[in-house]
Amino acid sequence: KRKVFNSPQTMGFCCGKCWCSYRDPVAYLSVPFALAQITYVIYCMTFHLVIPILGVGYKSALILIPFYSCVILILWSYYQAVFTEPGIVDMDVVQRIEERDPNAKYYHRCTRCNCIKPFRAHHCRRCQKCILKMDHHCPWISNCVGARNQKPFMLFLLYVSIGETIAIIMTIMYCRFYSSKFKRYFHWLPLEYIFTGLYKKPKLLKFFHRWHIAFPFFENELNTQIFVCIQVIFSVIFCVFCIILLYDQFKNVWYDRTFIEESRDQQSTTTSSFYESLVETMGEPFCLNWFLPLPGRDIDKIIKRLCTEVYEDERRVKED
């Protein structure tokens, strides 16, 4: 009987339950950057967009309450996506197959874990584990996107898209509200007024004058305008990025194929409808919990079923 090998522990744990890969160096920058961007949008929305335009009252509350609710769901979903075990292969189920199935020696095996590899499992080099329905290893969450945490990952993308869209809409309202002030206090300063070294380069200075290249300057509320400009740039980038990723995730659910399975042209063993595939992703039939980053009540059954979906390795059959 072959011994099932458990790879060395390469995850960070908190209270014995949380899961997060520390073998991903990119995550040391991407995770803090994502949290900093969320915090920055909250600051700009509250103190530079909503309250200065609408004042302190029910109008601001109509914007900020949904926005803050979205922020809570973003942070909750992000925490669950980062610290939820992504769906590692259940070694107890694999060992039972090894011991009881006479054809176990013919089944496809993971050469790194030295154990039976279920059909929809893939080995992650960073996590050093076989992950069920592994889509990809995402540096933004420092974790794999797999059978257990695909739901909070998708909800994170959804709520970030909604929150950033609200911020973009408020930025447009900000520009319309202050358009008269911009016209009154706005100036184009010649670049040599700011960068005095240009006087020593007459050809370059002549080029700037010819094409009317100057420096924009606002006499009033300059700090606010800088904050808002930075915020809207990152909001647009994150919004577009998350919408593209969310579309990709829904496409994978629609065809019941992960990104890795699609890239390897791996055909599914079952024919599931979009709803059935979505139920498997959410871990339970349609209910309110679909919109909350909570584990589905049937997720453990789904994990065990995926662990038992094994297939024969043709090379091992021929060798035998």
WOVENVEN-V937587 format. One record per residue. RES is the residue in one letter. SS is DSSP state (h for helix, s for strand, l for the rest). PHI is phi in degrees with one decimal (NA if undefined). D_CENTER is the distance of its C-alpha to the mean C-alpha in Angstrom with 2 decimals. Layout:
RES_SS_PHI_D_CENTER, RES_SS_PHI_D_CENTER
This chain:
K_l_NA_41.42, R_l_-80.9_38.40, K_l_-84.9_36.60, V_l_-80.5_32.88, F_l_-98.3_31.29, N_l_-94.8_28.48, S_l_-66.3_26.65, P_l_-57.4_26.77, Q_l_-68.7_24.48, T_l_-127.9_21.64, M_s_-114.5_19.30, G_s_-93.1_19.50, F_l_-118.8_20.69, C_l_-131.2_21.31, C_l_60.1_24.19, G_l_75.0_24.19, K_l_-124.5_21.23, C_l_-74.8_17.92, W_l_-131.6_16.21, C_s_-163.0_14.41, S_s_-77.2_15.23, Y_l_-108.8_17.25, R_l_-93.1_18.13, D_l_-106.1_15.22, P_l_-65.7_16.77, V_l_-63.1_14.05, A_h_-65.1_11.96, Y_h_-62.4_15.03, L_h_-101.8_14.30, S_h_-69.3_10.58, V_h_-64.9_10.04, P_h_-61.4_13.21, F_h_-65.0_12.50, A_h_-62.2_9.38, L_h_-66.8_11.74, A_h_-65.9_14.61, Q_h_-66.2_13.32, I_h_-62.3_12.77, T_h_-62.6_16.25, Y_h_-65.9_17.74, V_h_-65.3_16.92, I_h_-59.9_18.47, Y_h_-61.8_21.46, C_h_-66.1_22.06, M_h_-61.0_21.76, T_h_-77.2_24.22, F_h_-100.7_26.74, H_h_-123.1_26.75, L_h_-116.2_25.92, V_h_-73.8_26.70, I_h_-64.4_29.56, P_h_-62.4_31.42, I_h_-87.3_31.47, L_h_-97.3_31.98, G_l_78.6_33.54, V_l_-90.1_33.45, G_l_178.3_34.04, Y_h_-69.2_32.93, K_h_-65.1_31.44, S_h_-65.3_28.97, A_h_-63.6_28.29, L_h_-63.5_27.50, I_h_-92.3_24.64, L_h_-74.1_23.49, I_h_-63.5_23.61, P_h_-61.5_21.11, F_h_-66.1_18.92, Y_h_-65.3_19.19, S_h_-62.2_18.60, C_h_-65.3_15.30, V_h_-63.8_14.49, I_h_-60.2_15.59, L_h_-66.4_13.39, I_h_-63.4_10.29, L_h_-65.9_11.52, W_h_-64.3_12.68, S_h_-63.9_9.62, Y_h_-64.6_7.75, Y_h_-60.9_11.03, Q_h_-66.8_11.35, A_h_-65.9_8.20, V_h_-74.8_9.45, F_h_-101.7_13.08, T_l_-88.3_13.60, E_l_-58.3_15.50, P_l_-74.2_13.64, G_l_116.8_16.99, I_s_-70.7_19.49, V_l_-63.1_22.76, D_l_-72.1_25.29, M_h_-66.8_28.13, D_h_-64.7_30.69, V_h_-65.4_30.27, V_h_-63.7_30.47, Q_h_-64.8_33.56, R_h_-64.2_35.28, I_h_-64.9_34.84, E_h_-59.3_36.26, E_h_-82.9_39.23, R_h_-106.1_40.09, D_l_-89.5_39.26, P_l_-66.5_42.04, N_l_-94.8_39.90, A_h_-60.5_37.18, K_h_-68.9_38.40, Y_h_-91.1_37.58, Y_s_-73.5_33.94, H_l_-64.2_31.19, R_s_-123.5_30.29, C_s_-86.8_27.65, T_l_-69.6_29.67, R_l_-84.6_27.58, C_l_-87.7_27.53, N_l_55.9_30.95, C_s_-146.9_30.32, I_s_-61.6_30.06, K_l_-108.9_26.80, P_l_-57.4_25.86, F_l_-58.7_25.38, R_l_-102.7_21.64, A_s_-109.3_20.88, H_s_-139.4_19.84, H_s_-85.1_20.37, C_s_-96.6_17.68, R_l_-70.5_19.55, R_l_-75.7_17.39, C_l_-79.8_17.42, Q_l_56.7_20.88, K_s_-142.6_20.58, C_s_-86.2_20.77, I_s_-110.0_17.70, L_s_-73.7_18.40, K_l_52.6_16.55, M_l_-68.1_14.40, D_l_-89.1_12.08, H_s_-171.1_10.98, H_s_-94.2_10.51, C_s_-99.1_7.24, P_l_-68.5_8.66, W_l_-70.7_5.94, I_l_-118.5_6.53, S_l_52.8_9.91, N_s_-159.8_10.15, C_s_-77.4_10.64, V_s_-99.2_9.15, G_l_-134.5_12.58, A_l_-61.8_15.05, R_l_-86.1_14.62, N_l_-113.4_10.98, Q_h_-66.5_9.82, K_h_-61.8_11.01, P_h_-63.3_9.19, F_h_-65.5_5.74, M_h_-66.3_7.35, L_h_-65.5_8.96, F_h_-60.3_6.30, L_h_-63.3_5.56, L_h_-63.6_9.35, Y_h_-73.6_10.49, V_h_-65.0_8.90, S_h_-61.2_10.64, I_h_-66.5_13.67, G_h_-62.1_13.94, E_h_-67.9_13.76, T_h_-64.2_16.22, I_h_-60.3_18.52, A_h_-64.8_18.53, I_h_-66.2_19.43, I_h_-61.5_22.13, M_h_-66.9_23.55, T_h_-66.4_23.74, I_h_-62.9_25.78, M_h_-63.3_27.97, Y_h_-61.3_28.42, C_h_-64.4_29.66, R_h_-68.0_32.02, F_h_-68.0_33.29, Y_l_-100.2_34.15, S_h_-60.6_35.32, S_h_-66.5_38.94, K_h_-67.7_38.35, F_h_-60.1_36.68, K_h_-67.7_39.78, R_h_-79.6_42.12, Y_h_-108.1_40.66, F_s_-95.7_39.09, H_s_-140.1_40.79, W_s_-105.5_40.45, L_s_-90.6_41.81, P_s_-58.4_43.31, L_h_-61.8_41.34, E_h_-69.8_44.49, Y_h_-70.9_44.53, I_h_-92.4_41.24, F_l_-112.4_41.65, T_h_-65.4_45.38, G_h_-66.5_45.30, L_h_-67.6_45.17, Y_h_-62.5_48.89, K_h_-82.9_49.61, K_l_-124.9_47.97, P_h_-63.4_49.91, K_h_-64.3_48.63, L_h_-65.9_44.98, L_h_-64.7_46.06, K_h_-64.6_48.01, F_h_-63.4_44.99, F_h_-63.1_42.91, H_h_-68.0_45.82, R_h_-63.9_46.39, W_l_-98.0_42.86, H_l_55.7_42.53, I_l_-90.2_39.61, A_s_-141.4_39.41, F_s_-103.8_37.23, P_s_-73.3_35.82, F_s_-141.6_36.97, F_s_-111.1_36.71, E_l_-72.9_39.50, N_l_-126.1_37.76, E_l_56.3_34.38, L_h_-65.6_33.12, N_h_-61.5_30.63, T_h_-61.2_29.05, Q_h_-65.4_28.78, I_h_-64.7_27.15, F_h_-58.4_24.55, V_h_-67.0_23.85, C_h_-62.7_23.77, I_h_-63.2_21.18, Q_h_-63.2_19.06, V_h_-70.3_19.31, I_h_-63.1_18.50, F_h_-70.0_15.14, S_h_-64.3_14.51, V_h_-64.3_15.36, I_h_-61.9_13.27, F_h_-66.7_9.98, C_h_-63.3_11.19, V_h_-63.0_12.14, F_h_-60.6_9.10, C_h_-69.7_6.90, I_h_-64.2_10.14, I_h_-63.9_10.57, L_h_-64.9_7.51, L_h_-64.7_8.55, Y_h_-59.2_12.02, D_h_-63.6_11.51, Q_h_-66.5_10.38, F_h_-66.3_13.40, K_h_-63.5_15.53, N_h_-65.0_15.01, V_h_-67.6_15.99, W_h_-59.3_18.84, Y_h_-93.0_20.28, D_l_53.7_19.44, R_l_-141.7_18.34, T_l_-77.8_15.32, F_h_-61.0_14.50, I_h_-66.0_16.83, E_h_-64.1_19.46, E_h_-69.3_19.48, S_h_-67.2_19.88, R_l_-96.1_22.69, D_l_55.3_24.16, Q_l_-86.7_24.25, Q_l_-82.0_25.82, S_l_-73.2_25.05, T_l_-82.0_27.98, T_l_-124.8_27.71, T_l_-111.1_27.65, S_l_-109.8_25.40, S_l_-75.2_25.07, F_h_-61.6_21.85, Y_h_-65.2_22.53, E_h_-62.9_23.32, S_h_-66.4_20.18, L_h_-68.8_18.17, V_h_-62.8_20.36, E_h_-65.0_19.62, T_h_-70.1_15.83, M_h_-79.7_16.44, G_l_86.3_19.23, E_l_-172.1_21.97, P_l_-61.3_23.72, F_l_-57.6_22.78, C_l_-162.8_23.09, L_h_-62.5_21.70, N_h_-63.1_19.45, W_h_-59.5_17.29, F_h_-98.5_15.95, L_l_-120.6_15.68, P_l_-76.5_13.39, L_l_-107.5_16.60, P_l_-62.5_17.53, G_l_-65.9_19.55, R_l_-67.3_23.25, D_l_-106.2_23.69, I_h_-65.5_20.79, D_h_-66.0_23.31, K_h_-65.4_25.62, I_h_-64.9_22.99, I_h_-63.2_22.15, K_h_-64.9_25.91, R_h_-64.7_26.51, L_h_-64.4_23.96, C_h_-68.3_25.66, T_h_-87.5_29.01, E_l_-82.9_28.12, V_l_-106.9_29.75, Y_l_-145.5_31.55, E_s_-77.8_34.45, D_l_-91.1_34.31, E_h_-58.9_36.98, R_h_-66.6_37.95, R_h_-67.5_38.74, V_h_-64.8_40.78, K_h_-65.7_42.78, E_h_-64.1_43.39, D_l_-74.4_44.74
